[in-house]
């Protein structure tokens, strides 16, 4: 099946390239050859981070640096970028090598996310910072209008720690209880123990960090239930 014309993508972006070779480069994955979008991706990533940081800085004049950083990370991470790519049907336009094509690379989130950044870099090179900023704000309009709750952006280990500290309880202890699988594909089992109230949870994950996060999430649920019981007693 033939790829749709690049003019249809430009229409979705609401941007017309003066130098069409920049658009071609932005859509070329490294698997397709030495001339690819990695350099434009590097540039686009930097511009994107700055533009989103500046928007959040203006939107939330009272937020601390750490909270602003968390919000920015939630907006510019691979998942958010891949969502934007899918809204643009960007996978239909990406030029891939034969191997990536066979394995469905045009649907892979990491490839889609990188391509959004490379497009941003291409627009910056083709025009100027202001035109690039306008593009980013168009792409991020819905996300900026629906900023996630800050508390939900904190990882489970941090939320668990804050819950315990608020009540002046000791911090949780994490322990790897079992590791299985080959070196390149290990499965970690981790326990999370809280002294007061006495709670122990366990979880498995493909990394120690992931397993700890899942165990902490389970501990939060039990801890909140315990706090609710205290209020009723």
LUMFITOR-72600 format. One record per residue (C-alpha): residue number from 1; y, x, z negated. Coordinates in steps of 0.1 Angstrom, whole numbers, plus 5000, padded with zeros to 4 digits. Layout:
REM LUMFITOR-72600
+-----+-------+------+------+
: seq : north : east :   up :
+-----+-------+------+------+
: NUM :     Y :    X :    Z :
...
+-----+-------+------+------+
***
This chain:
REM LUMFITOR-72600
+-----+-------+------+------+
: seq : north : east :   up :
+-----+-------+------+------+
:   1 :  5000 : 5000 : 5000 :
:   2 :  5035 : 5013 : 5010 :
:   3 :  5060 : 5022 : 4983 :
:   4 :  5090 : 4999 : 4981 :
:   5 :  5122 : 5014 : 4995 :
:   6 :  5144 : 5036 : 4973 :
:   7 :  5173 : 5013 : 4981 :
:   8 :  5157 : 4986 : 4961 :
:   9 :  5155 : 5010 : 4931 :
:  10 :  5192 : 5019 : 4935 :
:  11 :  5200 : 4982 : 4935 :
:  12 :  5181 : 4978 : 4902 :
:  13 :  5199 : 5007 : 4887 :
:  14 :  5232 : 4994 : 4901 :
:  15 :  5239 : 5029 : 4914 :
:  16 :  5240 : 5044 : 4949 :
:  17 :  5233 : 5081 : 4953 :
:  18 :  5256 : 5103 : 4974 :
:  19 :  5229 : 5129 : 4975 :
:  20 :  5196 : 5112 : 4981 :
:  21 :  5177 : 5144 : 4976 :
:  22 :  5185 : 5142 : 4938 :
:  23 :  5169 : 5108 : 4937 :
:  24 :  5138 : 5121 : 4955 :
:  25 :  5136 : 5150 : 4931 :
:  26 :  5140 : 5127 : 4901 :
:  27 :  5110 : 5107 : 4912 :
:  28 :  5087 : 5136 : 4919 :
:  29 :  5062 : 5144 : 4892 :
:  30 :  5051 : 5180 : 4886 :
:  31 :  5016 : 5172 : 4898 :
:  32 :  5031 : 5166 : 4933 :
:  33 :  5044 : 5202 : 4937 :
:  34 :  5067 : 5230 : 4926 :
:  35 :  5098 : 5210 : 4934 :
:  36 :  5097 : 5183 : 4908 :
:  37 :  5118 : 5164 : 4882 :
:  38 :  5113 : 5186 : 4851 :
:  39 :  5147 : 5203 : 4853 :
:  40 :  5165 : 5169 : 4858 :
:  41 :  5144 : 5155 : 4829 :
:  42 :  5157 : 5183 : 4806 :
:  43 :  5193 : 5175 : 4816 :
:  44 :  5189 : 5138 : 4813 :
:  45 :  5173 : 5140 : 4779 :
:  46 :  5204 : 5158 : 4766 :
:  47 :  5229 : 5134 : 4781 :
:  48 :  5209 : 5104 : 4769 :
:  49 :  5208 : 5117 : 4734 :
:  50 :  5245 : 5123 : 4733 :
:  51 :  5255 : 5089 : 4748 :
:  52 :  5232 : 5069 : 4724 :
:  53 :  5244 : 5090 : 4695 :
:  54 :  5280 : 5083 : 4704 :
:  55 :  5273 : 5045 : 4707 :
:  56 :  5256 : 5044 : 4673 :
:  57 :  5284 : 5064 : 4658 :
:  58 :  5309 : 5038 : 4670 :
:  59 :  5287 : 5008 : 4661 :
:  60 :  5279 : 5019 : 4625 :
:  61 :  5309 : 5037 : 4610 :
:  62 :  5294 : 5036 : 4575 :
:  63 :  5259 : 5049 : 4582 :
:  64 :  5248 : 5083 : 4570 :
:  65 :  5236 : 5110 : 4594 :
:  66 :  5200 : 5105 : 4585 :
:  67 :  5201 : 5068 : 4593 :
:  68 :  5219 : 5074 : 4625 :
:  69 :  5193 : 5099 : 4635 :
:  70 :  5165 : 5075 : 4628 :
:  71 :  5182 : 5048 : 4649 :
:  72 :  5187 : 5072 : 4678 :
:  73 :  5151 : 5084 : 4676 :
:  74 :  5139 : 5048 : 4678 :
:  75 :  5160 : 5042 : 4710 :
:  76 :  5153 : 5074 : 4729 :
:  77 :  5116 : 5079 : 4721 :
:  78 :  5089 : 5078 : 4747 :
:  79 :  5079 : 5042 : 4740 :
:  80 :  5115 : 5029 : 4745 :
:  81 :  5120 : 5049 : 4777 :
:  82 :  5086 : 5037 : 4790 :
:  83 :  5097 : 5001 : 4784 :
:  84 :  5129 : 5007 : 4804 :
:  85 :  5108 : 5022 : 4832 :
:  86 :  5085 : 4992 : 4833 :
:  87 :  5115 : 4969 : 4835 :
:  88 :  5126 : 4988 : 4866 :
:  89 :  5091 : 4989 : 4880 :
:  90 :  5096 : 5026 : 4881 :
:  91 :  5059 : 5034 : 4885 :
:  92 :  5061 : 5020 : 4921 :
:  93 :  5085 : 5048 : 4931 :
:  94 :  5071 : 5079 : 4914 :
:  95 :  5056 : 5106 : 4936 :
:  96 :  5024 : 5119 : 4921 :
:  97 :  4998 : 5145 : 4930 :
:  98 :  4963 : 5133 : 4941 :
:  99 :  4948 : 5137 : 4906 :
: 100 :  4974 : 5118 : 4888 :
: 101 :  4974 : 5091 : 4914 :
: 102 :  4937 : 5086 : 4910 :
: 103 :  4939 : 5085 : 4872 :
: 104 :  4967 : 5059 : 4872 :
: 105 :  4995 : 5082 : 4864 :
: 106 :  5021 : 5057 : 4876 :
: 107 :  5012 : 5035 : 4846 :
: 108 :  5012 : 5064 : 4820 :
: 109 :  5039 : 5060 : 4794 :
: 110 :  5047 : 5097 : 4792 :
: 111 :  5052 : 5100 : 4830 :
: 112 :  5074 : 5068 : 4831 :
: 113 :  5095 : 5080 : 4801 :
: 114 :  5101 : 5114 : 4817 :
: 115 :  5111 : 5098 : 4849 :
: 116 :  5138 : 5077 : 4833 :
: 117 :  5153 : 5109 : 4818 :
: 118 :  5151 : 5126 : 4852 :
: 119 :  5169 : 5097 : 4868 :
: 120 :  5197 : 5100 : 4842 :
: 121 :  5199 : 5137 : 4849 :
: 122 :  5201 : 5130 : 4887 :
: 123 :  5229 : 5105 : 4883 :
: 124 :  5248 : 5130 : 4861 :
: 125 :  5245 : 5157 : 4888 :
: 126 :  5253 : 5132 : 4916 :
: 127 :  5285 : 5118 : 4900 :
: 128 :  5300 : 5126 : 4866 :
: 129 :  5295 : 5120 : 4829 :
: 130 :  5313 : 5086 : 4829 :
: 131 :  5291 : 5071 : 4857 :
: 132 :  5260 : 5084 : 4839 :
: 133 :  5272 : 5069 : 4806 :
: 134 :  5277 : 5035 : 4823 :
: 135 :  5241 : 5037 : 4837 :
: 136 :  5226 : 5045 : 4803 :
: 137 :  5245 : 5016 : 4787 :
: 138 :  5233 : 4992 : 4814 :
: 139 :  5197 : 5004 : 4808 :
: 140 :  5201 : 5001 : 4771 :
: 141 :  5221 : 4969 : 4769 :
: 142 :  5193 : 4948 : 4753 :
: 143 :  5181 : 4975 : 4730 :
: 144 :  5216 : 4982 : 4717 :
: 145 :  5222 : 4944 : 4711 :
: 146 :  5189 : 4943 : 4692 :
: 147 :  5190 : 4973 : 4669 :
: 148 :  5159 : 4975 : 4647 :
: 149 :  5162 : 4972 : 4609 :
: 150 :  5166 : 5006 : 4593 :
: 151 :  5140 : 5000 : 4567 :
: 152 :  5114 : 4992 : 4594 :
: 153 :  5121 : 5026 : 4610 :
: 154 :  5111 : 5046 : 4580 :
: 155 :  5076 : 5059 : 4581 :
: 156 :  5051 : 5044 : 4556 :
: 157 :  5050 : 5076 : 4534 :
: 158 :  5087 : 5075 : 4530 :
: 159 :  5088 : 5038 : 4522 :
: 160 :  5060 : 5042 : 4496 :
: 161 :  5078 : 5071 : 4480 :
: 162 :  5110 : 5051 : 4477 :
: 163 :  5091 : 5021 : 4463 :
: 164 :  5077 : 5043 : 4435 :
: 165 :  5109 : 5062 : 4429 :
: 166 :  5128 : 5030 : 4424 :
: 167 :  5106 : 5022 : 4395 :
: 168 :  5105 : 5058 : 4382 :
: 169 :  5068 : 5061 : 4389 :
: 170 :  5050 : 5093 : 4399 :
: 171 :  5047 : 5101 : 4436 :
: 172 :  5015 : 5094 : 4454 :
: 173 :  4988 : 5120 : 4460 :
: 174 :  4971 : 5125 : 4494 :
: 175 :  4937 : 5141 : 4499 :
: 176 :  4916 : 5147 : 4529 :
: 177 :  4882 : 5134 : 4520 :
: 178 :  4863 : 5139 : 4552 :
: 179 :  4867 : 5154 : 4587 :
: 180 :  4844 : 5147 : 4615 :
: 181 :  4842 : 5154 : 4652 :
: 182 :  4847 : 5185 : 4673 :
: 183 :  4877 : 5208 : 4669 :
: 184 :  4896 : 5192 : 4698 :
: 185 :  4887 : 5156 : 4688 :
: 186 :  4887 : 5154 : 4651 :
: 187 :  4888 : 5123 : 4629 :
: 188 :  4904 : 5127 : 4595 :
: 189 :  4898 : 5104 : 4565 :
: 190 :  4925 : 5106 : 4538 :
: 191 :  4929 : 5089 : 4504 :
: 192 :  4962 : 5079 : 4489 :
: 193 :  4962 : 5077 : 4451 :
: 194 :  4989 : 5062 : 4429 :
: 195 :  4987 : 5066 : 4391 :
: 196 :  5009 : 5036 : 4381 :
: 197 :  4998 : 5010 : 4389 :
: 198 :  4964 : 5025 : 4396 :
: 199 :  4959 : 5021 : 4433 :
: 200 :  4937 : 5041 : 4457 :
: 201 :  4935 : 5035 : 4495 :
: 202 :  4919 : 5053 : 4523 :
: 203 :  4923 : 5054 : 4561 :
: 204 :  4911 : 5073 : 4592 :
: 205 :  4932 : 5088 : 4619 :
: 206 :  4931 : 5113 : 4648 :
: 207 :  4954 : 5136 : 4628 :
: 208 :  4959 : 5142 : 4591 :
: 209 :  4994 : 5129 : 4594 :
: 210 :  4983 : 5097 : 4611 :
: 211 :  4956 : 5091 : 4585 :
: 212 :  4981 : 5096 : 4556 :
: 213 :  5006 : 5072 : 4572 :
: 214 :  4979 : 5045 : 4575 :
: 215 :  4967 : 5051 : 4539 :
: 216 :  5003 : 5048 : 4527 :
: 217 :  5008 : 5016 : 4547 :
: 218 :  4977 : 5001 : 4529 :
: 219 :  4991 : 5014 : 4495 :
: 220 :  5024 : 4997 : 4502 :
: 221 :  5007 : 4963 : 4507 :
: 222 :  4987 : 4967 : 4474 :
: 223 :  5017 : 4980 : 4455 :
: 224 :  5039 : 4951 : 4466 :
: 225 :  5012 : 4927 : 4456 :
: 226 :  5010 : 4944 : 4422 :
: 227 :  5047 : 4941 : 4417 :
: 228 :  5046 : 4904 : 4426 :
: 229 :  5019 : 4899 : 4400 :
: 230 :  5041 : 4916 : 4374 :
: 231 :  5069 : 4892 : 4381 :
: 232 :  5046 : 4862 : 4377 :
: 233 :  5030 : 4874 : 4344 :
+-----+-------+------+------+
***
